[in-house]
Amino acid sequence: MGDGDQQEMLIVTGMPGAGRSTVANALEDLGWYVVDNLPPQMLRPLVELVERAGASLPRIAAVVDIRGGGFFSELRDIVQALRTGVNVRVMFLDANDAVLVRRFESVRRPHPLQGDGTLLDGITAERVRLAEVREASDIFVDTSDLNIHQLANLVTESFAEADRAGLRVTVMSFGFKYGLPADADLVADARFLPNPFWQPELRPLTGEDAIVADYVLGQNGAREFLDAYDTALVPVLAGYQRENKRHVTVAIGCTGGKHRSVALVRELATRLAKHPGVAVSVKHRDLGRE
């Protein structure tokens, strides 16, 4: 078990269509005891079950549909009640409206809240109801650009090594022209550096190519930024660990997410991997998108 002998409990919730079932299956494959489609009213009895089970249920995940109104007022109390003996976290899954509409249409399902309106009406109503829980979640995952296999792999990467690392950090590159990453905890801007796009010999390459990385890291301010940012993240990551936040996404953006952000992310990930108790993975959200 992670965190010494503490049990672990994960409450998985979020927007319908964002991938809760996929996450549940992936956790089950990792050896978690998964309770799927748990009514909100059953969360308190589950707390009692976890406490009685002790070491026989070291990791338990509850996949919860939180449209039941009582869940909102009870969530923080439930989490607080578990803190004394269980490492409990809340994972919130989301996707953009267009993706959720497409997923509902692909399975020909109405949204539970749409009534006589459209799918988008139902999704909008759901977002209003879930805003407080989304804000209070420990782990936020945007599944808009993930298929079921990629989401399952993400869960595996995030939880399989939990025993060996106190904090898992995803370092992500992205392009500002495609929008900010919804699941980023920290965002930095690499557009203060010259853009390799304007170098004809570098334009078709990416930040993963050594010649581009050398160009980016050789610019005035590049290594100074990395030195300062790495140092600034030391107390931040330590604070996240004290607050029991086990998954963090650090994002760096440039215009298109192809050159500068990719090179800086690779270098920052190498540096963060040297921090004790931190496991690092790299994600290039927009690489190859153009």
N, C-alpha and C positions, 0 to 999 in steps of 0.2 A: 504494500500500500504506500501511497505517497504521503508526505508530511508525517513521517514517523509511523505511529500506529493508528492514526486517525482514519476513520472511514471517509469515503468520498461519495458525495451525492451531487448529481447534475440535473437541474431542471431544464429541459429542452422545450422551448416554446417559440412563438413568432408568428409571422403571417402565414395563413393557409396557402399552400402551394410553394412555399419557400424551401421545402426539403426535410421536414421533420422525420418522415418515415425513413428516408435514406440515412440520416444521422443515427436514428435508432438502430438500424440494421448494422451500421458500421461499428457502433459501440458494442453491440452484442457480439460481433465477431472478435472484438478485443477483450472479451471476457466480462464485460459489465453485465449486471443484472438489470434488464430493461423492462420497465412497465410502460406500455404504450397506450396512448389515448386515455390517460387517467383523468377522470372528472376532477375539477378543482376541489370539490368537497372531500375528496379522498386523500388530499395531500397531508392533512394532519394525521390520519391513521397510518399513512406511509412513514411519517416521521417516527411514530411509535414502533413500527415494524423494524426500521433501521436501527433504532436504539436497542431493541431486544435481540436482534440478530447478531450484533457485534461483528466479530471477525468473519463469521460465515457469509456476510454480505459486505465485502470490503468496498465494492464500487457499485453504486446503484444509480440508474438514470430514470427519471420520470418525464415522459413526453406528455405535455399538458396542452390542452386546448383551452385558452384562457378567456373565451367569450363569456363564461360565467361571471357575472358582475362581482360576486363575493371575492374572487381571486385577487382583485386589485388591492383591497384593503388588507388582505391576509398575507400577501406575498412576503412583505418585509418581516412580519412577525414570525412566519414560518422559517425563513432563512435565519433570523436571529436565534430562534429556538434551537436550531441545529448547530449553530456555531460552537457550542460548548464541547461537543463530542464528535462532530462530523464536519469535514471540509466540504461546504456546500457552495455551489456556483449556479448562476443562471445563464444559459446560452439562448440568445435571441437570433432567430433566422429571419432574413428579410430578402427581398428582391424588388427591383423597380416595377412600377405599375404595368408597363408594357409586357414584361416577362411574365408576371403573375396572370395577366389576362390570357396570354398565349398558352400558359400551362393549364389553366382552367378549361379553355376551349379545346385543347388537345384531348382531354378526357371527357369532354362534354358534360361538365359538372357546373351547376350554378354556384355562385358564392352564397354561403349561408346567410349573409346579411343584405343581399341585394333586394329582396322582396320583389316588388313589381318594377324595380329599376334595372339598371344595367350591371354588368360585372364590375365595371369601374366604380359605380356607386357603392357596391358592397365593399370593395377594396378600400375606398376612401373612408367609409364608416368604420372599418376594421382598424385602420391606422389611427383614427382618433381614440378608439378604445384602448389601443395597445401602446400609446405614446409613453405613458408613465413607466410601464414595464420595460419597454425598449431602453429608456433612459437609465433605468436602474440595473440593467443587465451587466454581468461580469464579462461575458464573451459575446461579441457581435459579429455575425458572419453575413456578408452580402453574397447571395448565391446567384446573382443575375447572370454572371458570365461562366457559371459552372454547370456542367452536366452531372448526372447522378454519379458517374464514376469519379469525376474530379472532386465532387463534394465528399464522397466516401474516402478518397485518398487524403483529403485535407483533414478529416476527422482522425484518420489513422496517424498521420504525421503529428497532429496536435496532441494526441493522448497516448500513443504507444510508448513514448519515452518519458512520460510524466514522472516515473520513479527516479529517473536519472537527472532531471533538471527541475529546479524550482520555478523557472520562468521560461516560457517558450516565446521567442521573438520572431515575428515574420518581418523581414525587411523588403519592402515593395517599391518597385519603380512604377511610374505611371506618367501619362501625358495629360497636361492641364486641358488640352483642347478636347479631351474625352470626358472631362469632369473629374471632380475630386473623388477619391475612393471612399465609399460610405463607411467602410469598416476600419479606417485608419484611426489610431489613437493619437499619433503625432505626425505632422506633415511639415516637410521642409521643401524649399524651392531652389532648384539647381539652375534657374535661368539667369543667375548672376554671372555665369561662365559663358565664354564664347561658344556658339553653336557649331559643332562639327558638320552640321548639314550644309554650311556654306563653303566647306572644303570639298571640292569635286571628288577627290580620291577617297574621302571618308564617308560621303553621303550614302552610298549603298550599304555600308557596313553598320555594325551596331556597337553598343558599349561593351559587348562581350568579346569583341575582337581586340587583341592586344594593342594594335596601332591606335585605335580610337581611345581605349582606356588610358594609354600613355599621353595622348593629346589632352584629354580632359583633366587628368590628374596633374599634368604639367603646367596648367594655367595658373596665373596669379590668384591666390585665394582658395584654391581647391583643397590642398592638403591642410591649410590653416582651418578651413571650415570643418573638415573631417576630424582634425585634432580637437577642436572646440566642441563639436557636436558629440563626439564620443565621450569627452569629459563631462559634458552637461547631462548625458544620459545615465551616468553612474548613480546619482542620487534618485533620479526618476525611476529607474528599474528597481532599485532597492526599495523605494517606497511602494511600488506596485506589489512587490513580494510581501511586504509587511501588511498590505491591505488585501492580501489573498487574491490578487489579480494574476492569474497564471498564464494568460495569453495576451500578447501585445503586438500591435502592428505599427511599425515605423515606416512611413512612406516618404519617398523623395520624388518630386516631379520635375519634369522639364516640358518643353512644348509638346512633343509627340511621344515621349516615353521610349525613345529609341537609342539615344546616344548618351547624353550627360547623366541623366538619372540612373541609367543602367550601370554605367561605370562607377558612379558614386555608391550605389547600393551594394555592388559587389565588394568594394573596398570597405564600406562600413560593416557589412556582414562579417568579413574576416576579422575586423577589430572586435566586434561585439562577441564573437565566438570565444574570445579569450577571457571574457568576464566569468568569474566563478558562478556556478549554478544557473547558467543561461544556455539554452539550446536555440540555435539560430537556423532559420530556413529563409530562402530567397524566392521571391515571386516577382516576375516582370509582367504586370497586368496588361500592358498595351503593346508589348514587343510583337512585331509581325502583323499588327492591326492595319497598318496603312496599305 
